[in-house]
């Protein structure tokens, strides 16, 4: 049985809409835990309303946030998968499906007209069609099995503003890297606005690799499964007392996701922190067989 190009396009559309309008089950449980543990009345109200809004968004298939985000697509192809069409057709179908999803959602019109410097200066304005927003470069991997998975991760602008990637002089002391990430997070968390935050941290040998590790942390992170280091970071940030929407309380961070890549013998360690907002990570996977 072949996996059709039409089905691939439909799966990309479905993944984008679901990522943009639905909290994952582990995130719902994380909010319920935070509501139970929160002692500040205003903070608890914000948490309850955020969770309530997510339920409405899922029911009505509407965006979780006005900043509907930039699509980041991931394709995982089983080594034994039978696909109707070429790799070019698969990539094209995913891009077209993402455009469909942005129209169906609908996404916020964010695609800028023009080329090069004209685009950077936004001289010609925006396209009214939300489907004109091109996704970030597509990540393709070969996996075991005979299926095909499409994951879409939607990345909002606020967390990008409060993110940082830089090399850290760590003296081969691993906790110096973790504590630096905490320092960066504490510096930015009050400015994020949309708390509780979800810090995503990647550590690698280059800026590219550290950023890729950060994205992997978001893709595979689970609020129900927190490592000792992830819990340490969350607790340190919660001690700040910033709280939901900056109103105070114990719930400044909902959880933390960390991914550590390979290490370079010379000692260079590049650290990437993305201070994700209260509706992130917005992600969904659709599997075809």
Secondary structure, 3 states (H helix, E strand, C coil): CCECHHHHHHHHHHHHHHHHHCCCHHHHHHHHHHHHHCCCHHHHHHHHHHHHHHHHHHHHCCCCCCCCCEEEEEEEEECCCCECCCHHHHHHHHHHHHHHHHHHHCCCCCCECCCHHHHHHCCCCECCCHHHCCCCCCEEEEECCCCEEEEEEEECHHHHHCCEEEECCCCCCHHHHHHHHHHHHHHHHHHHCCCCEEEEEEEECCHHHHHHHHHHHHHHCECCECCHHHHHHHHHHHCCCCCHHHCCCCCCEEEEEEEECCCCCCCCCEEEEEEECCCCCEEEEEEEC
